[in-house]
Amino acid sequence: MFLVVLSLVVGSQLYWAVRIFAFLRKRVASPWRRRALMFAILVLYGLAWAFGMKRIDPNHGLEPTHWAASELLRLPYLWWLPASLFAFLVAILVWPLRAAGRAMIPKESPSRRLFLERTAAVAVASPFVAGAYGTFYGRLNLETTHHRTRLPRLPAAFEGFRIAQLSDIHIGPFMTQEQIRKYVAIANSLKPDLIVLTGDFVTFDPTTQHDVVEALSGLRAPYGVWGSLGNHDAWARVEASITRAFADARIRILRHEAVPIVAGADSFNLIGVDFQTLRPFGPSPTVRRFLEGVDRLMAPDHVNILMSHNPDTFDRAAELGIDLSLAGHTHGGQASLEFISPQIAPSRLVTPYVAGWFEKPGGSRLYVNRGIGTIFVPIRIGAPPEITVYELTRA
């Protein structure tokens, strides 16, 4: 898989180098000007890669968590790399259609041929436009979603109880402390009774853990702020330390634990587990079976709500009779074209549970939150960042 992706990346860069050289040869008559332009483009291209690649190593350390002007120098690379790759794939798809169209349209119809060429050019250019949109607008276009959530076993004391969920923070240069604090203020303004955080507080750099805890420490809810851990928290090896740091900030991380949320004589059971995967997924430890031991954490004849970063645990959660599962992990695909087709989302390569609601015949339900952060590239297309509010009801 890695070799396939590498081949596509290298092929896309060679393709665009040829296209740019052909464009310059056609539009710039002077050979020396053409060479000067090519040299300038190569210099800019090299600088973009040099600045862009400087934090690819997961062990680089000292990931900035505040706004830094130097990070703006990385944006051209972070925009160009995915945009040029997807534009290359579009060009591959468009080429046979364009060739067939030229063969079918007679030379005596220049306007139709021009329309065909322009349509092909727009199709190939669209990933560059979409990439710019996703970088400067899509990743910051926060959506607060409200869901009236039916739980038939819900005690009367919790009718209308509001739970807010934040997930996939991924603190870093493009999800700074300042930005997280804005989302914290928004979450508090929604006046939830309880707040849950479903993992991936950091990305790769363990030194960022204290900044993300500090940024999230402003969350307030009458019934507390609770959380579970994600795969990136495991990869950064901060599971134990970030749990302690959150505890100091009065946020409790549930690691294969359960707590009763009590209102008067009534209660529901809140369960949290670490990230779980059945197949090797980076350095995350694998499990033989999802949610092993969770049956012992459940409260019979009570509503059980599970925080599990990986939505793939839902099948097992439904078997156990868990009423509601809250997950993240997928970022909603991050670059998703589900408005064109439900299948066009990168996350569907690893899970059928990409975003939103899912339900099993027995009544067990799952919601996959799109998260607020990004990974690898600071781009969101068709998958805006999300804070979710669930209003629990028996009706």
Contacts in CASP RR format, 6 or more apart in sequence:
PFRMAT RR
TARGET T0000
AUTHOR 0000-0000-0000
METHOD contacts of the structure
MODEL  1
MFLVVLSLVVGSQLYWAVRIFAFLRKRVASPWRRRALMFAILVLYGLAWA
FGMKRIDPNHGLEPTHWAASELLRLPYLWWLPASLFAFLVAILVWPLRAA
GRAMIPKESPSRRLFLERTAAVAVASPFVAGAYGTFYGRLNLETTHHRTR
LPRLPAAFEGFRIAQLSDIHIGPFMTQEQIRKYVAIANSLKPDLIVLTGD
FVTFDPTTQHDVVEALSGLRAPYGVWGSLGNHDAWARVEASITRAFADAR
IRILRHEAVPIVAGADSFNLIGVDFQTLRPFGPSPTVRRFLEGVDRLMAP
DHVNILMSHNPDTFDRAAELGIDLSLAGHTHGGQASLEFISPQIAPSRLV
TPYVAGWFEKPGGSRLYVNRGIGTIFVPIRIGAPPEITVYELTRA
8 85 0 8 1.000
8 88 0 8 1.000
8 89 0 8 1.000
9 81 0 8 1.000
9 85 0 8 1.000
11 88 0 8 1.000
12 84 0 8 1.000
12 85 0 8 1.000
12 87 0 8 1.000
12 88 0 8 1.000
12 89 0 8 1.000
13 84 0 8 1.000
15 88 0 8 1.000
15 91 0 8 1.000
16 84 0 8 1.000
16 87 0 8 1.000
16 88 0 8 1.000
20 38 0 8 1.000
20 41 0 8 1.000
21 38 0 8 1.000
24 34 0 8 1.000
24 37 0 8 1.000
24 38 0 8 1.000
25 34 0 8 1.000
28 34 0 8 1.000
28 37 0 8 1.000
44 76 0 8 1.000
47 73 0 8 1.000
48 76 0 8 1.000
48 77 0 8 1.000
48 80 0 8 1.000
49 77 0 8 1.000
51 73 0 8 1.000
51 74 0 8 1.000
51 76 0 8 1.000
51 77 0 8 1.000
52 73 0 8 1.000
52 74 0 8 1.000
52 77 0 8 1.000
52 78 0 8 1.000
53 77 0 8 1.000
54 60 0 8 1.000
54 74 0 8 1.000
55 63 0 8 1.000
55 74 0 8 1.000
55 173 0 8 1.000
58 204 0 8 1.000
58 235 0 8 1.000
59 204 0 8 1.000
60 204 0 8 1.000
60 205 0 8 1.000
61 205 0 8 1.000
61 206 0 8 1.000
61 207 0 8 1.000
62 205 0 8 1.000
62 207 0 8 1.000
63 171 0 8 1.000
63 172 0 8 1.000
63 173 0 8 1.000
63 203 0 8 1.000
63 204 0 8 1.000
63 205 0 8 1.000
63 207 0 8 1.000
63 208 0 8 1.000
64 71 0 8 1.000
64 172 0 8 1.000
64 173 0 8 1.000
64 176 0 8 1.000
65 171 0 8 1.000
65 172 0 8 1.000
65 173 0 8 1.000
65 176 0 8 1.000
65 177 0 8 1.000
65 208 0 8 1.000
65 211 0 8 1.000
65 212 0 8 1.000
66 176 0 8 1.000
66 177 0 8 1.000
66 178 0 8 1.000
67 173 0 8 1.000
67 176 0 8 1.000
67 178 0 8 1.000
68 173 0 8 1.000
71 173 0 8 1.000
71 174 0 8 1.000
74 173 0 8 1.000
75 135 0 8 1.000
75 378 0 8 1.000
78 135 0 8 1.000
78 377 0 8 1.000
78 378 0 8 1.000
78 379 0 8 1.000
79 128 0 8 1.000
79 131 0 8 1.000
79 132 0 8 1.000
79 135 0 8 1.000
79 377 0 8 1.000
79 379 0 8 1.000
81 377 0 8 1.000
82 127 0 8 1.000
82 131 0 8 1.000
82 335 0 8 1.000
82 377 0 8 1.000
82 379 0 8 1.000
83 127 0 8 1.000
83 128 0 8 1.000
83 130 0 8 1.000
83 131 0 8 1.000
83 132 0 8 1.000
84 127 0 8 1.000
84 128 0 8 1.000
86 127 0 8 1.000
86 130 0 8 1.000
87 124 0 8 1.000
87 125 0 8 1.000
87 126 0 8 1.000
87 127 0 8 1.000
87 128 0 8 1.000
90 123 0 8 1.000
90 124 0 8 1.000
90 126 0 8 1.000
90 127 0 8 1.000
91 124 0 8 1.000
94 120 0 8 1.000
94 123 0 8 1.000
94 124 0 8 1.000
97 120 0 8 1.000
98 116 0 8 1.000
98 117 0 8 1.000
98 120 0 8 1.000
101 116 0 8 1.000
102 113 0 8 1.000
102 116 0 8 1.000
105 112 0 8 1.000
105 113 0 8 1.000
105 116 0 8 1.000
107 113 0 8 1.000
130 381 0 8 1.000
131 379 0 8 1.000
131 381 0 8 1.000
133 381 0 8 1.000
134 379 0 8 1.000
134 380 0 8 1.000
134 381 0 8 1.000
135 377 0 8 1.000
135 378 0 8 1.000
135 379 0 8 1.000
138 379 0 8 1.000
138 380 0 8 1.000
138 381 0 8 1.000
138 382 0 8 1.000
138 384 0 8 1.000
139 174 0 8 1.000
139 373 0 8 1.000
139 374 0 8 1.000
139 378 0 8 1.000
139 379 0 8 1.000
139 380 0 8 1.000
139 385 0 8 1.000
140 179 0 8 1.000
140 385 0 8 1.000
141 380 0 8 1.000
141 384 0 8 1.000
141 385 0 8 1.000
142 183 0 8 1.000
142 186 0 8 1.000
142 372 0 8 1.000
142 384 0 8 1.000
142 385 0 8 1.000
142 386 0 8 1.000
142 387 0 8 1.000
143 370 0 8 1.000
143 384 0 8 1.000
143 385 0 8 1.000
143 386 0 8 1.000
143 387 0 8 1.000
144 186 0 8 1.000
144 190 0 8 1.000
144 386 0 8 1.000
144 387 0 8 1.000
144 388 0 8 1.000
144 389 0 8 1.000
145 386 0 8 1.000
145 387 0 8 1.000
145 388 0 8 1.000
145 389 0 8 1.000
146 389 0 8 1.000
146 391 0 8 1.000
147 357 0 8 1.000
147 367 0 8 1.000
147 388 0 8 1.000
147 389 0 8 1.000
147 390 0 8 1.000
147 391 0 8 1.000
148 391 0 8 1.000
148 393 0 8 1.000
149 324 0 8 1.000
149 365 0 8 1.000
149 367 0 8 1.000
149 390 0 8 1.000
149 391 0 8 1.000
149 392 0 8 1.000
149 393 0 8 1.000
150 393 0 8 1.000
150 394 0 8 1.000
150 395 0 8 1.000
151 303 0 8 1.000
151 323 0 8 1.000
151 324 0 8 1.000
151 392 0 8 1.000
151 393 0 8 1.000
151 394 0 8 1.000
152 394 0 8 1.000
153 301 0 8 1.000
153 302 0 8 1.000
153 303 0 8 1.000
153 323 0 8 1.000
153 394 0 8 1.000
154 161 0 8 1.000
154 268 0 8 1.000
154 303 0 8 1.000
154 392 0 8 1.000
154 393 0 8 1.000
154 394 0 8 1.000
155 263 0 8 1.000
155 266 0 8 1.000
155 267 0 8 1.000
155 268 0 8 1.000
155 303 0 8 1.000
156 266 0 8 1.000
156 394 0 8 1.000
157 263 0 8 1.000
157 264 0 8 1.000
157 265 0 8 1.000
157 266 0 8 1.000
158 263 0 8 1.000
158 266 0 8 1.000
158 268 0 8 1.000
158 303 0 8 1.000
158 392 0 8 1.000
159 392 0 8 1.000
159 393 0 8 1.000
159 394 0 8 1.000
160 391 0 8 1.000
160 392 0 8 1.000
160 393 0 8 1.000
161 193 0 8 1.000
161 194 0 8 1.000
161 263 0 8 1.000
161 391 0 8 1.000
161 392 0 8 1.000
162 190 0 8 1.000
162 191 0 8 1.000
162 192 0 8 1.000
162 193 0 8 1.000
162 194 0 8 1.000
162 389 0 8 1.000
162 390 0 8 1.000
162 391 0 8 1.000
162 392 0 8 1.000
163 192 0 8 1.000
163 193 0 8 1.000
163 194 0 8 1.000
163 195 0 8 1.000
163 196 0 8 1.000
163 305 0 8 1.000
163 326 0 8 1.000
163 389 0 8 1.000
163 390 0 8 1.000
163 392 0 8 1.000
164 187 0 8 1.000
164 190 0 8 1.000
164 192 0 8 1.000
164 194 0 8 1.000
164 195 0 8 1.000
164 196 0 8 1.000
164 221 0 8 1.000
164 387 0 8 1.000
164 388 0 8 1.000
164 389 0 8 1.000
164 390 0 8 1.000
165 195 0 8 1.000
165 196 0 8 1.000
165 197 0 8 1.000
165 198 0 8 1.000
165 326 0 8 1.000
165 367 0 8 1.000
165 369 0 8 1.000
165 387 0 8 1.000
165 388 0 8 1.000
165 389 0 8 1.000
165 390 0 8 1.000
166 183 0 8 1.000
166 187 0 8 1.000
166 195 0 8 1.000
166 196 0 8 1.000
166 197 0 8 1.000
166 198 0 8 1.000
166 216 0 8 1.000
166 369 0 8 1.000
166 371 0 8 1.000
166 372 0 8 1.000
166 387 0 8 1.000
167 197 0 8 1.000
167 198 0 8 1.000
167 199 0 8 1.000
167 200 0 8 1.000
167 309 0 8 1.000
167 327 0 8 1.000
167 328 0 8 1.000
167 329 0 8 1.000
167 369 0 8 1.000
167 370 0 8 1.000
167 371 0 8 1.000
167 372 0 8 1.000
168 198 0 8 1.000
168 199 0 8 1.000
168 200 0 8 1.000
168 328 0 8 1.000
168 329 0 8 1.000
168 331 0 8 1.000
168 369 0 8 1.000
168 370 0 8 1.000
168 371 0 8 1.000
168 372 0 8 1.000
168 373 0 8 1.000
169 175 0 8 1.000
169 180 0 8 1.000
169 197 0 8 1.000
169 199 0 8 1.000
169 200 0 8 1.000
169 201 0 8 1.000
169 202 0 8 1.000
169 212 0 8 1.000
169 216 0 8 1.000
169 371 0 8 1.000
169 372 0 8 1.000
169 373 0 8 1.000
170 200 0 8 1.000
170 201 0 8 1.000
170 202 0 8 1.000
170 203 0 8 1.000
170 232 0 8 1.000
170 372 0 8 1.000
170 373 0 8 1.000
170 374 0 8 1.000
170 375 0 8 1.000
171 177 0 8 1.000
171 180 0 8 1.000
171 201 0 8 1.000
171 202 0 8 1.000
171 203 0 8 1.000
171 208 0 8 1.000
171 211 0 8 1.000
171 212 0 8 1.000
171 215 0 8 1.000
172 203 0 8 1.000
172 205 0 8 1.000
172 208 0 8 1.000
174 373 0 8 1.000
174 374 0 8 1.000
174 378 0 8 1.000
175 372 0 8 1.000
175 373 0 8 1.000
175 374 0 8 1.000
177 211 0 8 1.000
177 212 0 8 1.000
177 214 0 8 1.000
177 215 0 8 1.000
180 212 0 8 1.000
180 215 0 8 1.000
180 216 0 8 1.000
180 372 0 8 1.000
181 215 0 8 1.000
181 218 0 8 1.000
183 372 0 8 1.000
183 385 0 8 1.000
183 387 0 8 1.000
184 215 0 8 1.000
184 216 0 8 1.000
184 218 0 8 1.000
184 219 0 8 1.000
186 387 0 8 1.000
187 195 0 8 1.000
187 219 0 8 1.000
187 387 0 8 1.000
188 218 0 8 1.000
188 219 0 8 1.000
188 220 0 8 1.000
190 387 0 8 1.000
190 389 0 8 1.000
192 221 0 8 1.000
192 389 0 8 1.000
193 221 0 8 1.000
193 222 0 8 1.000
193 223 0 8 1.000
194 221 0 8 1.000
194 222 0 8 1.000
194 223 0 8 1.000
194 224 0 8 1.000
194 225 0 8 1.000
194 226 0 8 1.000
194 261 0 8 1.000
195 219 0 8 1.000
195 221 0 8 1.000
195 224 0 8 1.000
195 225 0 8 1.000
195 226 0 8 1.000
196 225 0 8 1.000
196 226 0 8 1.000
196 227 0 8 1.000
196 228 0 8 1.000
196 270 0 8 1.000
196 307 0 8 1.000
196 326 0 8 1.000
197 216 0 8 1.000
197 219 0 8 1.000
197 225 0 8 1.000
197 226 0 8 1.000
197 227 0 8 1.000
197 228 0 8 1.000
197 251 0 8 1.000
198 227 0 8 1.000
198 228 0 8 1.000
198 230 0 8 1.000
198 307 0 8 1.000
198 308 0 8 1.000
198 309 0 8 1.000
198 326 0 8 1.000
198 327 0 8 1.000
198 328 0 8 1.000
198 369 0 8 1.000
199 227 0 8 1.000
199 228 0 8 1.000
199 229 0 8 1.000
199 230 0 8 1.000
199 232 0 8 1.000
199 233 0 8 1.000
199 275 0 8 1.000
199 309 0 8 1.000
199 328 0 8 1.000
200 230 0 8 1.000
200 231 0 8 1.000
200 232 0 8 1.000
200 233 0 8 1.000
200 309 0 8 1.000
200 328 0 8 1.000
200 329 0 8 1.000
201 209 0 8 1.000
201 212 0 8 1.000
201 213 0 8 1.000
201 216 0 8 1.000
201 229 0 8 1.000
201 230 0 8 1.000
201 232 0 8 1.000
201 233 0 8 1.000
201 238 0 8 1.000
201 242 0 8 1.000
202 208 0 8 1.000
202 209 0 8 1.000
202 212 0 8 1.000
202 232 0 8 1.000
202 233 0 8 1.000
202 236 0 8 1.000
202 238 0 8 1.000
202 242 0 8 1.000
203 232 0 8 1.000
203 236 0 8 1.000
203 375 0 8 1.000
204 232 0 8 1.000
204 235 0 8 1.000
204 236 0 8 1.000
205 236 0 8 1.000
206 236 0 8 1.000
206 237 0 8 1.000
206 238 0 8 1.000
206 241 0 8 1.000
209 236 0 8 1.000
209 238 0 8 1.000
209 241 0 8 1.000
209 242 0 8 1.000
209 245 0 8 1.000
210 245 0 8 1.000
212 242 0 8 1.000
213 242 0 8 1.000
213 245 0 8 1.000
213 246 0 8 1.000
213 248 0 8 1.000
213 249 0 8 1.000
213 251 0 8 1.000
214 249 0 8 1.000
216 225 0 8 1.000
216 246 0 8 1.000
216 249 0 8 1.000
216 251 0 8 1.000
217 249 0 8 1.000
217 250 0 8 1.000
217 251 0 8 1.000
218 249 0 8 1.000
219 225 0 8 1.000
219 251 0 8 1.000
223 261 0 8 1.000
223 263 0 8 1.000
224 250 0 8 1.000
225 250 0 8 1.000
225 251 0 8 1.000
225 252 0 8 1.000
226 251 0 8 1.000
226 252 0 8 1.000
226 253 0 8 1.000
226 254 0 8 1.000
226 259 0 8 1.000
226 270 0 8 1.000
226 272 0 8 1.000
226 307 0 8 1.000
227 246 0 8 1.000
227 251 0 8 1.000
227 252 0 8 1.000
227 253 0 8 1.000
227 254 0 8 1.000
227 272 0 8 1.000
227 307 0 8 1.000
228 253 0 8 1.000
228 254 0 8 1.000
228 255 0 8 1.000
228 272 0 8 1.000
228 273 0 8 1.000
228 274 0 8 1.000
228 307 0 8 1.000
228 308 0 8 1.000
228 309 0 8 1.000
229 239 0 8 1.000
229 242 0 8 1.000
229 243 0 8 1.000
229 253 0 8 1.000
229 255 0 8 1.000
229 274 0 8 1.000
229 275 0 8 1.000
229 309 0 8 1.000
230 274 0 8 1.000
230 275 0 8 1.000
230 309 0 8 1.000
230 310 0 8 1.000
230 329 0 8 1.000
231 275 0 8 1.000
231 277 0 8 1.000
231 281 0 8 1.000
231 282 0 8 1.000
231 284 0 8 1.000
231 309 0 8 1.000
231 310 0 8 1.000
231 329 0 8 1.000
232 375 0 8 1.000
233 239 0 8 1.000
233 242 0 8 1.000
233 275 0 8 1.000
234 274 0 8 1.000
234 275 0 8 1.000
234 283 0 8 1.000
234 284 0 8 1.000
234 285 0 8 1.000
235 282 0 8 1.000
235 283 0 8 1.000
235 284 0 8 1.000
239 255 0 8 1.000
239 274 0 8 1.000
242 253 0 8 1.000
243 253 0 8 1.000
243 255 0 8 1.000
246 252 0 8 1.000
246 253 0 8 1.000
247 253 0 8 1.000
252 259 0 8 1.000
254 270 0 8 1.000
254 271 0 8 1.000
254 272 0 8 1.000
254 273 0 8 1.000
254 307 0 8 1.000
255 272 0 8 1.000
255 273 0 8 1.000
255 274 0 8 1.000
256 272 0 8 1.000
256 273 0 8 1.000
256 274 0 8 1.000
256 293 0 8 1.000
256 294 0 8 1.000
256 297 0 8 1.000
257 271 0 8 1.000
257 272 0 8 1.000
257 297 0 8 1.000
258 269 0 8 1.000
258 270 0 8 1.000
258 271 0 8 1.000
258 272 0 8 1.000
258 297 0 8 1.000
258 298 0 8 1.000
258 299 0 8 1.000
259 269 0 8 1.000
259 270 0 8 1.000
260 267 0 8 1.000
260 268 0 8 1.000
260 269 0 8 1.000
260 270 0 8 1.000
260 299 0 8 1.000
260 302 0 8 1.000
261 267 0 8 1.000
261 268 0 8 1.000
261 269 0 8 1.000
261 270 0 8 1.000
267 299 0 8 1.000
267 302 0 8 1.000
268 299 0 8 1.000
268 302 0 8 1.000
268 303 0 8 1.000
268 304 0 8 1.000
268 305 0 8 1.000
269 297 0 8 1.000
269 298 0 8 1.000
269 299 0 8 1.000
269 302 0 8 1.000
269 303 0 8 1.000
269 304 0 8 1.000
269 305 0 8 1.000
270 305 0 8 1.000
270 307 0 8 1.000
271 294 0 8 1.000
271 297 0 8 1.000
271 298 0 8 1.000
271 304 0 8 1.000
271 305 0 8 1.000
271 306 0 8 1.000
271 307 0 8 1.000
271 322 0 8 1.000
272 306 0 8 1.000
272 307 0 8 1.000
272 308 0 8 1.000
273 291 0 8 1.000
273 294 0 8 1.000
273 306 0 8 1.000
273 307 0 8 1.000
273 308 0 8 1.000
273 313 0 8 1.000
274 309 0 8 1.000
275 284 0 8 1.000
275 309 0 8 1.000
275 310 0 8 1.000
275 329 0 8 1.000
276 287 0 8 1.000
276 290 0 8 1.000
276 291 0 8 1.000
276 308 0 8 1.000
276 310 0 8 1.000
276 312 0 8 1.000
276 313 0 8 1.000
277 284 0 8 1.000
277 286 0 8 1.000
277 287 0 8 1.000
277 310 0 8 1.000
277 312 0 8 1.000
278 286 0 8 1.000
278 287 0 8 1.000
278 288 0 8 1.000
278 289 0 8 1.000
278 290 0 8 1.000
278 312 0 8 1.000
279 286 0 8 1.000
280 286 0 8 1.000
289 316 0 8 1.000
290 312 0 8 1.000
290 313 0 8 1.000
290 315 0 8 1.000
290 316 0 8 1.000
290 317 0 8 1.000
291 306 0 8 1.000
291 308 0 8 1.000
291 313 0 8 1.000
291 316 0 8 1.000
291 317 0 8 1.000
291 320 0 8 1.000
294 306 0 8 1.000
294 317 0 8 1.000
294 320 0 8 1.000
294 322 0 8 1.000
295 320 0 8 1.000
298 304 0 8 1.000
298 320 0 8 1.000
298 321 0 8 1.000
298 322 0 8 1.000
303 323 0 8 1.000
303 324 0 8 1.000
304 321 0 8 1.000
304 322 0 8 1.000
304 323 0 8 1.000
304 324 0 8 1.000
305 322 0 8 1.000
305 323 0 8 1.000
305 324 0 8 1.000
305 325 0 8 1.000
305 326 0 8 1.000
306 313 0 8 1.000
306 317 0 8 1.000
306 322 0 8 1.000
306 324 0 8 1.000
306 325 0 8 1.000
306 326 0 8 1.000
307 326 0 8 1.000
307 327 0 8 1.000
308 314 0 8 1.000
308 317 0 8 1.000
308 325 0 8 1.000
308 326 0 8 1.000
308 327 0 8 1.000
309 327 0 8 1.000
309 328 0 8 1.000
309 329 0 8 1.000
310 327 0 8 1.000
310 328 0 8 1.000
310 329 0 8 1.000
310 351 0 8 1.000
311 325 0 8 1.000
311 327 0 8 1.000
311 328 0 8 1.000
311 329 0 8 1.000
311 330 0 8 1.000
311 351 0 8 1.000
311 353 0 8 1.000
311 358 0 8 1.000
311 366 0 8 1.000
311 368 0 8 1.000
312 351 0 8 1.000
312 353 0 8 1.000
313 325 0 8 1.000
313 327 0 8 1.000
314 325 0 8 1.000
314 327 0 8 1.000
314 353 0 8 1.000
314 358 0 8 1.000
314 360 0 8 1.000
314 364 0 8 1.000
314 366 0 8 1.000
315 360 0 8 1.000
317 325 0 8 1.000
317 364 0 8 1.000
317 366 0 8 1.000
318 360 0 8 1.000
318 362 0 8 1.000
318 363 0 8 1.000
318 364 0 8 1.000
321 362 0 8 1.000
321 364 0 8 1.000
322 364 0 8 1.000
323 363 0 8 1.000
323 364 0 8 1.000
323 365 0 8 1.000
324 364 0 8 1.000
324 365 0 8 1.000
324 366 0 8 1.000
324 367 0 8 1.000
324 390 0 8 1.000
325 364 0 8 1.000
325 365 0 8 1.000
325 366 0 8 1.000
325 367 0 8 1.000
326 366 0 8 1.000
326 367 0 8 1.000
326 369 0 8 1.000
327 353 0 8 1.000
327 366 0 8 1.000
327 367 0 8 1.000
327 368 0 8 1.000
327 369 0 8 1.000
328 368 0 8 1.000
328 369 0 8 1.000
328 370 0 8 1.000
328 371 0 8 1.000
329 351 0 8 1.000
329 368 0 8 1.000
330 347 0 8 1.000
330 351 0 8 1.000
330 353 0 8 1.000
330 354 0 8 1.000
330 355 0 8 1.000
330 368 0 8 1.000
330 370 0 8 1.000
331 347 0 8 1.000
331 370 0 8 1.000
331 371 0 8 1.000
331 373 0 8 1.000
331 374 0 8 1.000
331 375 0 8 1.000
331 380 0 8 1.000
331 383 0 8 1.000
332 345 0 8 1.000
332 347 0 8 1.000
332 354 0 8 1.000
332 355 0 8 1.000
332 368 0 8 1.000
332 370 0 8 1.000
332 371 0 8 1.000
332 383 0 8 1.000
333 345 0 8 1.000
333 346 0 8 1.000
333 347 0 8 1.000
333 348 0 8 1.000
333 354 0 8 1.000
333 355 0 8 1.000
333 370 0 8 1.000
333 383 0 8 1.000
334 346 0 8 1.000
334 347 0 8 1.000
334 374 0 8 1.000
334 375 0 8 1.000
334 379 0 8 1.000
334 380 0 8 1.000
334 381 0 8 1.000
334 383 0 8 1.000
335 346 0 8 1.000
335 379 0 8 1.000
335 380 0 8 1.000
335 381 0 8 1.000
335 382 0 8 1.000
335 383 0 8 1.000
336 344 0 8 1.000
336 345 0 8 1.000
336 346 0 8 1.000
336 347 0 8 1.000
336 354 0 8 1.000
336 355 0 8 1.000
336 381 0 8 1.000
336 382 0 8 1.000
336 383 0 8 1.000
337 344 0 8 1.000
337 345 0 8 1.000
337 381 0 8 1.000
337 382 0 8 1.000
338 344 0 8 1.000
338 345 0 8 1.000
338 354 0 8 1.000
338 382 0 8 1.000
339 382 0 8 1.000
345 354 0 8 1.000
345 355 0 8 1.000
345 383 0 8 1.000
347 354 0 8 1.000
347 355 0 8 1.000
348 354 0 8 1.000
353 366 0 8 1.000
353 368 0 8 1.000
354 368 0 8 1.000
355 368 0 8 1.000
355 369 0 8 1.000
355 370 0 8 1.000
355 383 0 8 1.000
356 367 0 8 1.000
356 368 0 8 1.000
356 369 0 8 1.000
357 365 0 8 1.000
357 366 0 8 1.000
357 367 0 8 1.000
358 365 0 8 1.000
358 366 0 8 1.000
358 367 0 8 1.000
358 368 0 8 1.000
359 365 0 8 1.000
359 366 0 8 1.000
367 388 0 8 1.000
367 390 0 8 1.000
369 386 0 8 1.000
369 388 0 8 1.000
370 383 0 8 1.000
370 384 0 8 1.000
370 385 0 8 1.000
370 386 0 8 1.000
371 385 0 8 1.000
371 386 0 8 1.000
372 385 0 8 1.000
372 386 0 8 1.000
372 387 0 8 1.000
373 385 0 8 1.000
374 380 0 8 1.000
END
